[in-house]
Amino acid sequence: MPSSRAQPRPPLASALHRLLVPLAAASALLLGACATGPGRPAAWQAPQPLVAPSSFTGVHGLAVDKQGRLLAGSVVGNAIWEVDRSTGAAKILVGGPEGQADDIAIGPKGEMAWTNYLQGAVRIRDNDQQPSRVIASGLPGLNSLAFDQRNGKLYATQVFLGDALWELDPSGAKPPRLIGKDFGGLNGFEVGPDGMIYGPLWFKRSVARVDPADGSVSVINASFDTPAAANLDGKGNVWVVDTATGELAKVELATGARQVVATLSSALDNLAIAPDGTVYVSNMADNGIQAVNPATGAVRQLTRGAVAVPGGIKVDGDSLWLADIFSFRKVDLASGKVADIKRSHAVGSDIEYPFSVGMGSKLLAMSSWFTGTVQLVDRATGKTVTMLHGFKAPYDAIPLDDGSLLVAEIATGSITRARGASYDDRQPLASGLGGPVQMVLGPDGMVYVTEAAGNVQKIDPKTGAKTQVATGLALPEGLAFTPWGTLVVAEAAAGRLTELDLAANQRRTIAENLPIGLSAGPGLPPPYVPTGVAVGADGSIYMSADRNNAIYRIRPAR
């Protein structure tokens, strides 16, 4: 993928730019006149982490290989990591986009296979010195996989974006063999010494045995809430993580008797059992891995992040709202302490992978381009008001005081206005945008939106009239106004923050060489995880960093 995703401006756009800039500058004079608060600083201090960096960018599948290495997969982060089982230190073993892994399996010869979940593919490599190869593709939602250690057979399942079990040819010479469909979400599974598949049925609250010969299912235990993964210990037990309750349980294969060994946090995703019996468990919302002693249930936090995949942010007084994909969180600006508001897959959870957060006077709007949803949350209580579906890859949304909702749909290149008691009256306010990413209301009452094509547009929320106010930016994403009336924009493809003085038609760099602009995999929208930008009342800038999962504060230098 090119280092810069900004697109060159066509001749017509250049001509329009020359015509519109004087109008934009005149309008911006009004912005400057409306601005209140501290004056524009002469310079900026170096970025400092408000929330510390961490590894992974969401952690999912786990495996212990023949060398004794603990391997961890990240879907959003497009990488497989190697984690030190003693210290928790982590480093990338297979980078993106090929390293995207929802699950990892080690074969009888030490070969490693993994699922490219968002790419609908399975990759395999024979050893660290060999390149990976695709052995299955075109299967959306390839989630879990495991080898039969007796003969090297490889099985994989589709979950969430499909519901099927396949046998794959590790050489890639033969097409996948469909074993069965509609299991109810056969997630993280393992093949036993008897050749049977043991795994959880996510949507059926069960752990089951599946015969790979014909796909027949026999339930072992059906007392779970949302079982996510299961592994055998070689002692007649299957260990299961429940993502909703946060429980790690041991189930006897012979009787189905279940014993909870450790109670962890919700949003558990996978597990792996090391040769010494230690059970390693991943948590996608905590961006962490825990080691559990199977005999005592003692838990050791091997590694953890304060946030998982930070996206859109908004400053609200002394706090910051954060769309963290696997959770919705609030950060205290004084201490940097992070508090959960909602977590994915927890008991009673109602969030759907939020990438952005918009803020109105009474409501917050969380958007997910992945699920096509906008979730409205009461700003005072943190409770959900309504969940809206059917948007075309919404990247951002703003609740307006007139009761309507503005939604930036990147798939249609438009800003949609939703009205009515159920927000089902949806009409385009502005169209023909070059990939709308993030929006903010300006002090002049206008809507300012970044375009992935490299521009910032000003849109009249009453008429939909568009005015281009900046161009030539390198994949602009998050944006926010300063108290003195300038606009701060994150240029993700350039790794920098830029201040735009719309009144003077000038720009200056605030900070550069920033860990932003996480690369997307094939077929995914270039903005991917939007860089969030917000500005506090004192002029401090806050920025989310999707390359190292940190949130930075940049203070004015006065």
C-alpha positions, 0 to 999 in steps of 0.5 A: 500500500502506498505510504500516502493515500491522498489522491491528486486533485483533478483539473476541475477540482483545482479550478473550483478550488481557486474560485472557492478559497476566497469565499471560504476565507471570507467565511472563515473571518466570521469564525475567527470573530466568533472564537472566544477563549485563549489566544493562538499559541506561538508553538506547541509542546511535544505530544505526551501520552494521556493514555499509555501505548500498548501492544496488539490493537485488539487481541484475539486468537492464541496459540503456543507453538512447537518452540514454546512461543505464545502467539497472539493474533489481532484482526484490526491490527493486522498482525500476529504477535509473539508474547514472552510468557514470563514478562509479557513483552510483545513483538510483531512476528507477522506484519500486516496485512497478511498477519491479520489473524482471528485465530492461529493453529499450529500443525504437527510439523510446526507449520502455522495457519491463521484466519484472515477474518476480514479478508475471508482467507486462510494463510499458512507458512511452514516455518519462520523462514518461509513466506505464507501462502493463501490456501482458502479464500472467498469465505467471509468471516473465516474465524477459527481453525485447528489441525488434527495432530494425528494426520495434519488435516486442517479445519476452519469455520465461518462465524458471524459473517457466515456459519459453516465448517470446512476441511481445508487442504494445507497445500492449497491444491484442493478446494475447501470441503464443506462439512456442514452449515448452521451450527450456531457459531462454532467458534474457537475450537480444537481437534481431539486425539479421537479426531472429533472437533470440540468447540463452543456454539456461540449462539446456542450457549453450548459446548459441543462435539462435532464429527468432521466426517458428517458434521453431526453434533452432540452437546456436552454442556449447554449452561453457558451464556456466550461461549467463545472458545474451547481447548482440551487439556489432555486430561479428559477436560475441555476448558471454555471461556465465556465472553459475556460472563468473563468466566473460565470454566472446566468441563468434564468430557465424560459427564458434562460437569462444569466448574468455574475456575476463574472469573475474569472480565467480559469480552474474553475471546480465546485461550491456549493451553501451554505444555505446563498446563497454564491456560492463557486467555485473551481479552479483546476489550482490555487488549490483554492476555492473562495466565491462569493456573489450572490447579488454583485458579490464580490469575496473572496479568501477562500484558494489558492495555488501558484501551484497545483500538482508540478511534473517535474522541470528544472532550466533555468538560474534564473528561473525554469520550472514546469509541474504542471498537470493543468498548465505549469509554470515558477518560479523565483528563486530569489523571488519564484514568479510563472507565468503561461505559459499555463493553462488547459482548458483556451480559446486557451489552448493546454496542456494535463495534463503535469506531467514532463518537459524535456529541450533541447537547444531550446525546452522543452518537456512536458510529460503526462502518463495520456494522452499518449502525449509529447508536444514540446514547444519553450524554448524562446517563450513558444509557442507550436511547436507540440503535439505528441500523441500515446506514451505508458504512457510517463513519461519523454522526452528530445529533443536532438540537433540532432533533435530527441526526447527521450521518457521514456515509462513506459508501455513498459519499454523502451526509444523510439527515435522519429525522422522526421519532424513529429516525426513519425519515432519511434524506441526503443533506449533501452528496458527491463527497470524496469519502466523508470521514469525520465531522464537527460543528463549527462556531458558525453553526456550519458542519465541517467534514474531512474527505478521504480524498484530501479535503475539508468541506463546509456544509450548511446544515439547513441547505446542504450547500457545500464550500471547500475550505481546504485541500491537498491534505494527506487522508484527513480524518479527525478534526476539531476547532480551537478556542481561537477559531482555527481548525485542527486536522489529523492527516493520517497518511502523513502521520501529522496534525495540522492547524488550518487558519481558515481566515488567513488561508494558512496552515502550520504543523502542530506535530509530526511522526505520529503513530496514526494511519493504521493500514487497512487490509484489502477491500477495506476503506482507507480511513479504517480506524479514524484518528480522533481529534478533540480540543479542550477549553484551555487549547490542549489538543487530544489525539487517538493513535491507532498504531500504538493504542495511545491517546496523546495530549499536546499542550499549547506553548505560550 
